[in-house]
């Protein structure tokens, strides 16, 4: 059982893939504008979310964020639901855009944070789609990319325009140097992995059918945490086991009818079916009690 718990001041690596791994987020101009606008709008609405890196791939996206106010699920709901509606308008269809609910992995130490940023930045090259980060047509931002602040706008039917700025959190000089080395290493690994295979290229990426998908998409669930320290991973696993036990005990009491049950901090109560109220029939009426 997965327990959702998002304590304040925690760092997260968020990944979400399109349904069936289809290229619904293909980085053409309209989808890039939609992705950038709704991401920057969600960030403006939730000032507790600090963005460190983002990449918009054709069939998924990655975010590296810090959640300072325990509002990650509300931020993600605002971002992904609005984005899904807009992508459906572009494709003129209805239905879900993403595969299920997002399941982020918690980042436990600073080195792991930089490694997740480097992974995000190198993603287009690691997938052998382009030869360099600068060639990727989708949104790709990270601390140290020197792009400054990007502005995304939406024009409404009544003629008004709404604009939001997308920027990433800065890093100190030491972290920027370390991150640059990590990115170069990731890019080198990508070149060695695809040695002899030319990248797909920007033009071919933009020509892909949004409803097509890779022949062999990646499967499996992402890890629950990221750390370069084994002891931190062990502590995280132990704390999650205890959290599941406490949450399960509270859930049993809630479903048994108790109303003042306390759940572990920053977790969510389970869904409980609403029972219709019982209506007593007038005295002398034949029949048993009924419900509304």
VEXDREN-2710 file (C-alpha; in Angstrom, 1 decimal):
% VEXDREN-2710
k/r/px/py/pz
1/UNK/0.0/0.0/0.0
2/UNK/1.4/3.4/-1.0
3/UNK/1.0/6.1/1.6
4/UNK/1.2/9.6/0.3
5/UNK/3.2/11.8/2.7
6/UNK/4.7/15.2/1.6
7/UNK/6.3/16.9/4.6
8/UNK/7.5/20.5/4.3
9/UNK/11.0/21.4/3.2
10/UNK/11.4/18.1/1.3
11/UNK/12.9/17.7/-2.1
12/UNK/11.2/15.6/-4.8
13/UNK/11.9/14.1/-8.2
14/UNK/8.6/14.0/-10.0
15/UNK/7.9/12.0/-13.2
16/UNK/4.7/11.5/-15.1
17/UNK/4.1/9.7/-18.3
18/UNK/1.4/10.0/-20.9
19/UNK/-1.1/7.2/-21.2
20/UNK/0.3/4.4/-23.3
21/UNK/3.6/6.3/-23.5
22/UNK/2.1/8.2/-26.5
23/UNK/3.8/11.4/-27.7
24/UNK/1.0/13.7/-26.5
25/UNK/3.6/16.2/-25.2
26/UNK/5.5/16.4/-28.4
27/UNK/7.5/19.6/-28.1
28/UNK/5.9/21.6/-30.9
29/UNK/5.1/25.3/-30.4
30/UNK/1.5/24.9/-29.2
31/UNK/2.4/22.2/-26.6
32/UNK/5.5/23.9/-25.4
33/UNK/3.4/27.1/-24.8
34/UNK/0.8/25.1/-23.0
35/UNK/3.3/23.2/-20.8
36/UNK/5.2/26.4/-20.0
37/UNK/2.1/28.4/-19.2
38/UNK/0.4/26.0/-16.9
39/UNK/3.6/25.1/-15.1
40/UNK/4.5/28.7/-14.5
41/UNK/0.9/29.5/-13.5
42/UNK/0.9/26.6/-10.9
43/UNK/4.2/27.8/-9.6
44/UNK/2.8/31.3/-9.2
45/UNK/-0.2/29.9/-7.3
46/UNK/2.0/27.8/-4.9
47/UNK/4.9/29.8/-3.8
48/UNK/6.0/27.0/-1.5
49/UNK/7.2/25.0/-4.6
50/UNK/10.7/25.8/-5.7
51/UNK/11.7/24.5/-9.2
52/UNK/15.2/23.3/-9.7
53/UNK/14.9/21.6/-13.1
54/UNK/12.3/20.6/-15.6
55/UNK/12.2/18.8/-18.9
56/UNK/9.3/18.3/-21.3
57/UNK/9.8/15.1/-23.2
58/UNK/7.5/13.9/-25.9
59/UNK/5.7/11.3/-23.8
60/UNK/6.6/12.3/-20.2
61/UNK/8.1/15.0/-18.1
62/UNK/10.4/15.4/-15.1
63/UNK/10.5/18.0/-12.3
64/UNK/13.0/18.5/-9.6
65/UNK/11.4/20.6/-6.8
66/UNK/11.5/21.5/-3.2
67/UNK/8.2/21.6/-1.4
68/UNK/8.6/24.1/1.5
69/UNK/4.9/24.2/2.6
70/UNK/3.7/20.6/2.1
71/UNK/1.6/21.5/-1.0
72/UNK/3.1/19.3/-3.7
73/UNK/-0.2/17.3/-4.4
74/UNK/-2.2/20.6/-4.8
75/UNK/0.5/22.1/-7.1
76/UNK/0.5/18.9/-9.2
77/UNK/-3.3/18.8/-9.5
78/UNK/-3.4/22.4/-10.6
79/UNK/-0.6/21.9/-13.2
80/UNK/-1.4/18.5/-14.7
81/UNK/-5.2/18.8/-14.8
82/UNK/-5.1/22.1/-16.6
83/UNK/-2.4/20.9/-19.0
84/UNK/-4.3/17.7/-19.8
85/UNK/-7.4/19.7/-20.7
86/UNK/-5.4/22.0/-23.0
87/UNK/-3.6/19.1/-24.7
88/UNK/-7.0/17.4/-25.3
89/UNK/-8.2/20.6/-26.9
90/UNK/-5.2/20.7/-29.2
91/UNK/-5.8/17.0/-30.2
92/UNK/-9.6/17.4/-30.2
93/UNK/-10.2/14.4/-28.0
94/UNK/-11.4/13.6/-24.5
95/UNK/-10.0/11.3/-21.8
96/UNK/-7.0/11.0/-19.5
97/UNK/-3.6/12.3/-20.7
98/UNK/-1.4/10.7/-18.0
99/UNK/-1.0/7.3/-16.6
100/UNK/-2.5/7.4/-13.1
101/UNK/-1.4/9.6/-10.2
102/UNK/2.1/11.0/-9.9
103/UNK/4.4/9.1/-7.6
104/UNK/7.4/11.2/-6.7
105/UNK/10.7/10.0/-5.3
106/UNK/12.0/11.9/-2.3
107/UNK/15.6/13.3/-2.6
108/UNK/17.4/12.7/0.6
109/UNK/20.8/14.5/0.2
110/UNK/22.4/17.4/-1.7
111/UNK/24.5/15.2/-4.0
112/UNK/21.4/13.2/-5.0
113/UNK/19.6/16.5/-5.7
114/UNK/22.4/17.5/-8.2
115/UNK/22.4/14.0/-9.7
116/UNK/18.6/14.2/-10.3
117/UNK/19.0/17.7/-11.9
118/UNK/21.8/16.3/-14.2
119/UNK/19.6/13.3/-15.1
120/UNK/16.8/15.7/-16.0
121/UNK/19.0/17.9/-18.2
122/UNK/20.6/14.9/-20.0
123/UNK/17.3/13.1/-20.7
124/UNK/16.8/14.2/-24.3
125/UNK/20.4/13.2/-25.2
126/UNK/20.3/10.0/-23.1
127/UNK/17.2/9.0/-25.1
128/UNK/19.2/9.6/-28.3
129/UNK/16.8/12.2/-29.5
130/UNK/19.2/15.1/-30.0
131/UNK/22.9/15.5/-30.0
132/UNK/23.0/18.3/-27.4
133/UNK/20.8/20.0/-24.8
134/UNK/20.6/23.2/-26.9
135/UNK/18.9/21.2/-29.8
136/UNK/16.0/20.0/-27.7
137/UNK/12.8/21.9/-28.8
138/UNK/10.8/21.3/-25.6
139/UNK/11.1/23.1/-22.3
140/UNK/14.4/22.3/-20.6
141/UNK/15.4/24.4/-17.6
142/UNK/17.9/24.0/-14.8
143/UNK/19.9/26.1/-12.4
144/UNK/22.8/27.4/-14.4
145/UNK/21.3/27.2/-17.9
146/UNK/21.7/31.0/-18.3
147/UNK/18.3/31.3/-20.0
148/UNK/17.0/33.8/-17.5
149/UNK/13.3/34.1/-17.0
150/UNK/10.9/32.8/-19.7
151/UNK/7.4/34.3/-20.0
152/UNK/4.4/32.3/-21.2
153/UNK/1.0/33.8/-22.0
154/UNK/-2.5/32.8/-22.8
155/UNK/-5.1/34.9/-24.6
156/UNK/-8.7/34.4/-23.6
157/UNK/-11.8/34.7/-25.7
158/UNK/-12.7/38.1/-24.2
159/UNK/-9.5/39.5/-25.4
160/UNK/-7.6/39.6/-22.1
161/UNK/-4.1/38.1/-21.9
162/UNK/-2.6/36.4/-18.8
163/UNK/1.2/35.9/-18.5
164/UNK/3.4/34.1/-16.1
165/UNK/7.2/33.8/-15.7
166/UNK/9.1/30.5/-15.5
167/UNK/12.4/30.6/-13.7
168/UNK/14.4/28.1/-11.7
169/UNK/16.1/28.3/-8.3
170/UNK/19.7/29.4/-8.3
171/UNK/22.6/27.3/-6.9
172/UNK/25.7/28.4/-5.1
173/UNK/29.0/28.4/-7.0
174/UNK/30.2/25.0/-5.6
175/UNK/26.9/23.3/-6.6
176/UNK/27.0/24.8/-10.0
177/UNK/30.5/23.5/-10.7
178/UNK/29.6/20.0/-9.4
179/UNK/26.4/20.0/-11.4
180/UNK/28.2/21.0/-14.6
181/UNK/30.6/18.1/-14.1
182/UNK/27.7/15.7/-13.5
183/UNK/25.9/16.9/-16.7
184/UNK/29.0/16.4/-18.8
185/UNK/29.4/12.9/-17.4
186/UNK/25.8/12.1/-18.2
187/UNK/26.2/13.4/-21.8
188/UNK/29.4/11.4/-22.2
189/UNK/27.6/8.2/-21.0
190/UNK/24.8/8.9/-23.5
191/UNK/27.3/9.3/-26.4
192/UNK/29.1/6.0/-25.4
193/UNK/25.8/4.2/-25.1
194/UNK/24.5/5.3/-28.5
195/UNK/27.9/5.1/-30.2
196/UNK/27.4/4.6/-34.0
197/UNK/23.6/5.5/-33.7
198/UNK/22.9/9.0/-34.9
199/UNK/20.2/10.8/-32.8
200/UNK/16.7/11.0/-34.1
201/UNK/17.1/14.8/-34.6
202/UNK/14.9/17.8/-33.8
203/UNK/13.0/17.7/-37.1
204/UNK/12.0/14.1/-36.7
205/UNK/11.0/14.6/-33.1
206/UNK/8.6/17.4/-34.1
207/UNK/7.2/15.2/-37.0
208/UNK/6.2/12.3/-34.7
209/UNK/2.5/11.4/-34.5
210/UNK/1.2/12.5/-31.0
211/UNK/-0.8/9.2/-30.8
212/UNK/2.2/6.9/-31.6
213/UNK/4.5/5.5/-29.0
214/UNK/7.9/3.9/-28.6
215/UNK/8.1/0.2/-29.6
216/UNK/9.5/-0.7/-26.1
217/UNK/8.6/2.0/-23.6
218/UNK/10.2/1.8/-20.1
219/UNK/8.1/0.0/-17.6
220/UNK/8.2/-0.3/-13.8
221/UNK/7.7/2.0/-10.9
222/UNK/10.3/4.7/-9.9
223/UNK/12.1/4.3/-6.6
224/UNK/10.6/5.9/-3.5
225/UNK/13.7/7.8/-2.7
226/UNK/17.1/8.9/-4.1
227/UNK/20.3/9.1/-2.1
228/UNK/24.0/8.6/-2.4
229/UNK/24.1/7.5/1.3
230/UNK/22.9/3.9/2.0
231/UNK/22.2/4.7/5.6
232/UNK/19.8/7.5/4.6
233/UNK/18.0/5.0/2.3
234/UNK/17.7/2.5/5.1
235/UNK/16.3/5.2/7.4
236/UNK/13.8/6.3/4.8
237/UNK/12.6/2.7/4.2
238/UNK/12.2/2.2/8.0
239/UNK/10.3/5.4/8.4
240/UNK/8.0/4.5/5.5
241/UNK/7.3/1.1/7.1
242/UNK/6.4/2.7/10.4
243/UNK/4.2/5.3/8.5
244/UNK/2.3/2.5/6.8
245/UNK/1.6/0.8/10.1
246/UNK/0.4/3.9/11.8
247/UNK/-1.8/4.9/8.8
248/UNK/-3.2/1.4/8.5
249/UNK/-4.2/1.4/12.2
250/UNK/-5.9/4.8/11.9
251/UNK/-7.7/3.7/8.7
252/UNK/-9.1/0.6/10.5
253/UNK/-10.5/2.8/13.2
254/UNK/-12.0/5.3/10.7
255/UNK/-13.7/2.6/8.7
256/UNK/-15.1/1.1/11.9
257/UNK/-17.0/4.3/12.5
258/UNK/-14.8/6.5/14.7
259/UNK/-14.9/10.1/13.8
260/UNK/-12.0/11.6/15.8
261/UNK/-9.2/9.5/14.3
262/UNK/-5.8/11.2/14.0
263/UNK/-3.6/10.3/11.0
264/UNK/0.2/10.8/10.7
265/UNK/1.1/14.4/9.8
266/UNK/1.0/15.3/6.1
267/UNK/-0.8/12.2/5.0
268/UNK/-4.3/11.8/3.5
269/UNK/-7.2/10.0/5.0
270/UNK/-8.5/7.0/3.0
271/UNK/-11.7/7.1/1.1
272/UNK/-14.7/6.0/3.1
273/UNK/-18.1/5.3/1.5
274/UNK/-20.9/7.6/2.6
275/UNK/-23.8/5.7/4.2
276/UNK/-27.2/7.2/3.5
277/UNK/-29.1/8.2/6.7
278/UNK/-31.7/5.8/8.0
279/UNK/-35.3/7.1/8.0
280/UNK/-37.7/5.8/10.5
281/UNK/-41.2/5.0/9.3
282/UNK/-44.2/6.4/11.1
283/UNK/-45.5/4.3/14.1
284/UNK/-47.9/1.6/12.9
285/UNK/-46.6/1.6/9.3
286/UNK/-46.1/-2.0/8.1
287/UNK/-42.6/-2.6/6.9
288/UNK/-39.0/-2.2/8.0
289/UNK/-36.9/0.9/8.2
290/UNK/-35.9/2.5/4.8
291/UNK/-33.0/4.6/3.7
292/UNK/-33.1/7.8/1.6
END
